[in-house]
Amino acid sequence: MRKEAGSKSYKSAYFGILLLGIVSLLGDVVYEGSRGIVPSFLGFLGATEIIVGIVGGLGEFLGQALRLVSGLLADTTHAYWLFIFLGYGLIVSIPFLGLSISLEMAIILILLERLGKALRAPSRDTVLSFIGKDVGTGKAFGIHEFLDQIGGILGPLIVATAMFYSNNYSYTFSLLFLPFLMLLAALTYTYKRTRSETVINESQKAKAKMEKLGNPLYVYTLAVFLNTVGLITYALILYKASRILLPTQQWIVPLIYMLIQGVDAPVALLAGYTYDRFGIKVLVAPFILSLFPPLLTMISAELSILVVASVIFGFVLGMQESIYRAAVSDLTPISSRGTAYGIFNTAYGVGFIISGVAYGFLMELKASFVITFLYIFVTQITAIVLLLKIHLDSKRIT
């Protein structure tokens, strides 16, 4: 009977992970699909390069910094599913861009979508950690990220195809209403099928006060923060590629972005299984790999080298989006997990904002190899030392 119950529990867990993955897949079809044309759409509405840069930076800041608030509120109220529904619901802002008649309205809609990301991410990751506890958090987040990245590939393909045939922003954005409606249906079904598995945890948490987050989480978050500060953003890799290519070859740039997404997906799946077997020490691999994309991008003026940098970046990204998140659940008490994910995601996002500014500055100044190398080396080696400290401390405890 125990074996049968265990088998049923595993099936239920995998089914719940699959459902949440499909929800994220459909969400990515909409908002990841739009990312490639939002800048040019703002330009079409009259935005200058400065406005596009400010909107992009502000959007990323909102999408990351507010996760700390939403995670804390989710733990306080135990209303994880409410934050998930609100967050995914705000993705409707993207299809509504097709109805935008002014630049101001478009900017508001773009920022609302990023707000939605901040609202849902900590609660979604917490619910995923609940559902995936019976099969391993590494597998849970790996499978979820694999499905998520399929959406990240399909979305740009759909949008590129629509723009190719119509060359019409309104038509292309409005077309995304269909996957958004599918997203709502999938989310509602997922809630009905998995709610009982998370309600038990929520009711238990309601009886007790939130536990304090331990030192390992903060050390780990600092390590990940430094890792992202030292890792160049994909936007700068693509920007440098666009500067190398001729005007008639710019169609290659989105293909490089798709390559990153394509590498990300299978790596996330494999990394998840590896993490469950070997633990947090597995994260040393992506930390070391993070040395190479910025080095290759900053020192090279050849497209082939930038493609290699993109592939390695895809490897790191696949692990960041899966096992980096899985480690948070293993370092935190269940009653404070939403807060923990809020802190982690905020640090992770702010790290990439700093990275973008730092590497953009170094690129603009045409900084020397020595300065660039020192920046990369110091951030990543410090991150690796902090990660190893957590690993060694955990071994002493056990």
Stockholm file with secondary structure:
# STOCKHOLM 1.0

chainA/1-398         MRKEAGSKSYKSAYFGILLLGIVSLLGDVVYEGSRGIVPSFLGFLGATEIIVGIVGGLGEFLGQALRLVSGLLADTTHAYWLFIFLGYGLIVSIPFLGLSISLEMAIILILLERLGKALRAPSRDTVLSFIGKDVGTGKAFGIHEFLDQIGGILGPLIVATAMFYSNNYSYTFSLLFLPFLMLLAALTYTYKRTRSETVINESQKAKAKMEKLGNPLYVYTLAVFLNTVGLITYALILYKASRILLPTQQWIVPLIYMLIQGVDAPVALLAGYTYDRFGIKVLVAPFILSLFPPLLTMISAELSILVVASVIFGFVLGMQESIYRAAVSDLTPISSRGTAYGIFNTAYGVGFIISGVAYGFLMELKASFVITFLYIFVTQITAIVLLLKIHLDSKRIT
#=GR chainA/1-398 SS CHHHHHHHHHHHHHHHHHHHHHHHHHHHHHHHHHHTTHHHHHHHTTCCHHHHHHHHHHHHHHHHHTHHHHHHHHHHHCCHHHHHHHHHHGGGHHHHGGGCCSHHHHHHHHHHHHHHHHHHHHHHHHHHHHHGGGTCHHHHHHHHHHHHHHHHHHHHHHHHHHHHHHCCHHHHHHHTHHHHHHHHHHHHHHHHHHHHHHHHHHHHHHTSCCCCCCHHHHHHHHHHHHHHHTSCCHHHHHHHHHHHSCGGGTTHHHHHHHHHHHHHHHHHHHHHHHHHHHGGGGGHHHHHHTTHHHHHHHHCCCHHHHHHHHHHHHHHHHHIIIIIHHHHHHSSCGGGHHHHHHHHHHHHHHHHHHHHHHHHHHHHHTCCHHHHHHHHHHHHHHHHHHHHHHHHHHHHHC
#=GC SS_cons         CHHHHHHHHHHHHHHHHHHHHHHHHHHHHHHHHHHTTHHHHHHHTTCCHHHHHHHHHHHHHHHHHTHHHHHHHHHHHCCHHHHHHHHHHGGGHHHHGGGCCSHHHHHHHHHHHHHHHHHHHHHHHHHHHHHGGGTCHHHHHHHHHHHHHHHHHHHHHHHHHHHHHHCCHHHHHHHTHHHHHHHHHHHHHHHHHHHHHHHHHHHHHHTSCCCCCCHHHHHHHHHHHHHHHTSCCHHHHHHHHHHHSCGGGTTHHHHHHHHHHHHHHHHHHHHHHHHHHHGGGGGHHHHHHTTHHHHHHHHCCCHHHHHHHHHHHHHHHHHIIIIIHHHHHHSSCGGGHHHHHHHHHHHHHHHHHHHHHHHHHHHHHTCCHHHHHHHHHHHHHHHHHHHHHHHHHHHHHC
//
